[in-house]
Amino acid sequence: MQAQLQQFLDEVTAINTYAKPVSTKGMIIYAGRDDGYVPLADMLAFQQHWPGVDLRFLDGGHVSGFLFHRNLYIAAVVECLQRVSDTASDNNNSSTISMA
């Protein structure tokens, strides 16, 4: 049973099974330096698979990151939304200019 669970988790969490996003401008990923579930080497491979992802590191792992670094996650969400909003504004402005 444990082997089946491990195989399932490997299949659904392996980044190379997912297509590259159209844009990574609004993506910030935090990696825990001491993460026991997702090793740093895997996060660096993630960054190579999805070039342009803003990969940041924090002290700790999955649980301690959630418990003690929530402020970083919240700030990252706000920053991502701002990036996407800025991109949308730029696209709207350029399309307005090109139509004039």
C-alpha positions in Angstrom: 0.0 0.0 0.0 2.8 2.4 0.9 4.5 1.7 -2.5 1.3 2.4 -4.3 0.8 5.7 -2.5 4.4 6.7 -3.2 3.9 5.9 -6.9 0.7 7.9 -7.0 2.3 10.9 -5.3 5.3 10.8 -7.6 3.0 10.8 -10.7 0.7 13.7 -9.6 3.4 15.9 -8.1 6.2 15.5 -10.7 6.5 18.9 -12.4 7.7 17.3 -15.7 4.2 15.8 -16.2 2.7 19.3 -16.5 3.0 21.6 -19.5 5.1 24.7 -19.3 2.9 27.8 -18.5 2.4 30.4 -21.2 3.9 33.0 -18.8 5.7 32.7 -15.5 5.6 36.5 -14.8 3.1 36.1 -12.1 4.7 33.0 -10.4 6.6 33.1 -7.2 7.6 29.7 -5.6 9.0 29.4 -2.1 11.2 26.4 -1.4 12.2 25.4 2.1 15.9 24.8 2.6 15.2 22.0 5.0 12.2 20.5 3.3 12.0 16.8 3.8 9.2 16.3 1.1 10.6 18.4 -1.7 14.4 18.5 -1.8 16.2 21.6 -3.0 17.5 19.8 -6.0 13.9 19.1 -7.1 13.1 22.8 -6.7 16.1 23.8 -8.9 14.9 21.3 -11.5 11.4 22.9 -11.2 13.0 26.2 -12.1 14.7 24.7 -15.1 11.5 23.1 -16.3 9.5 26.3 -15.9 12.1 29.0 -16.8 11.3 32.4 -15.5 9.7 31.2 -12.3 10.7 33.5 -9.4 12.2 30.8 -7.0 12.8 32.0 -3.5 14.1 30.2 -0.5 13.1 30.2 3.2 14.6 28.6 6.3 12.6 25.5 7.2 10.4 23.0 5.4 6.7 22.4 4.4 5.2 22.7 7.9 7.5 25.2 9.4 7.2 27.4 6.3 3.4 27.4 6.7 3.5 28.0 10.4 6.3 30.6 10.6 6.6 32.2 7.2 3.0 32.9 6.3 3.8 36.6 5.9 6.2 35.7 3.0 3.4 33.7 1.3 0.9 36.4 1.7 3.3 39.0 0.4 4.1 36.8 -2.6 0.4 36.4 -3.4 0.0 40.2 -3.4 3.1 40.6 -5.5 1.9 38.0 -8.0 -1.4 39.7 -8.3 0.3 43.0 -8.9 2.5 41.6 -11.6 -0.5 40.1 -13.4 -2.5 43.3 -13.0 0.4 45.3 -14.4 0.7 43.0 -17.3 -3.0 43.2 -18.1 -2.8 47.0 -17.9 0.1 47.1 -20.2 -1.7 44.8 -22.7 -4.9 47.0 -22.5 -2.9 50.2 -23.0 -1.0 48.8 -26.0 -4.1 47.5 -27.6 -5.8 50.8 -27.2 -2.8 52.6 -28.7 -2.6 50.2 -31.6 -6.3 50.7 -32.4 -6.0 54.5 -32.6 
